[in-house]
Amino acid sequence: QVQLAESGGGLVQAGGSLRLSCAASGINVVFNAMGWYRQGPGKQREWVAGISRGGSANHADSVKGRFSISRDAKNTVYLQMNSLKPEDTAVYYCAAGSSSRSPAYWGQGTQVTVSS
């Protein structure tokens, strides 16, 4: 059974940083494409970042230069978020599959709130 458990969300002031973690079980993050998505208040869920099975990382234009996705040998995927803005406020979801853009598995999400 695949499980993705996000952690690291919270309340932060604008300009601050957070690091989200996604601990995976039932799959190997190295052999799957992993991604982060977010859904803000009243908005549709959107893709934020992805890392391919080959290790190539990509980020949405809205977060490029501020967010960074990575993974490690502990079967965990991270999203380092710097220079946070109020518009980054959302529930952030970890996802896994053959492509980060079309995931088969989802975590339950972690709330990130950025105050102005």
N, C-alpha and C positions, 0 to 999 in steps of 0.2 A: 504494500500500500504506500502510495506516494504522499508524503506530507511536506509542506513548506511552511516554516514558522518564522514570521517576521518579528523583529524587535528593534528597539532603538528610537521609536518615535517619541514625540513629546512637544512641549511648548518652548519656543525659542524666540528671541527678539530678532527683528530684521537685521541682516548683516552677520548673523551667527551661523553656526555649523551644527550638523548632526550627522551621525553615521548609522544607517540602517543595516541590519543584518538579516539574512534569510538562511536559516539552518534547514538543510534538505535531508530527508530520509526516504529510502525506497528508490532513489535515483542517485546517479553520480553527476555532480554539476559540471564535471569536465567533459562528460560524454553527451551532454544535452545543452541546447541553447537556453540561456537564462535571461530573464528580463525583469524590469521594474515598470510598473504602471502606476498611475494615480487617478483619483477621481475627486475633484474639488466640489464644493457645495453647489448644487444645481447644474453641474457639468457632466459631460460624458466621460467615461474612463478613457485615458489617453496613455499611449506608450511614452515612456520616459527614457529608457536606456536598455541596451541589450548587449550580451556577450555571446559570441558564437561558440560552437564546439571547438573551433580552431583557435579561439582566444581573441578574436577581433571584437573590439568594443565600439559601440555607436551610441550617440546620444541625441535626443531631440534638440532642435535648434533653440528652444526656449530655455534649456538648461546647459547647453554646451559651454564649456569653460568654467562652469560652476559645480556641476555634478560629475561624479566619476564612478563607473561600475567596475567591480573586480571580483575575483573568486580566489579561494585558497584550498589547500590540501585538507582542510577540516570539513570539506563538503559544504562550505558556506559561501554565499554570495553577498557582497556588500554594495551599498550605495553611499558614497561620501558626498555630502551636500554642503557646499560652502556658499557664502554670500547669499543667504536665504532671503527671499522676498515674501511679503504677505500673499502674493498670488501663488506661491508654492504650497499654501495651505491645502491639504488634501489627505485622503486616506491612501496610503501607498501599499501596493500589492506586489508580491514576488510571484513570478510565473516561470514555468518550464515547459519545454517541448522541443520539437524538431527545428523550430524557428522561434525567435523571441517575439516575432510579430504575430504568430498564431500559436499561442501556448495551449497545451493540453491540461496543464495543472496550475492551480492557483492557491496562494496562501489566503489567510483570512484578513490580512491587512493590518496596518499600524497607522495611527493618526499622527499627522504632523501639523502643528499649528504655528504659524509665524505671525507674531504681533508687530504692529508698526510703531 
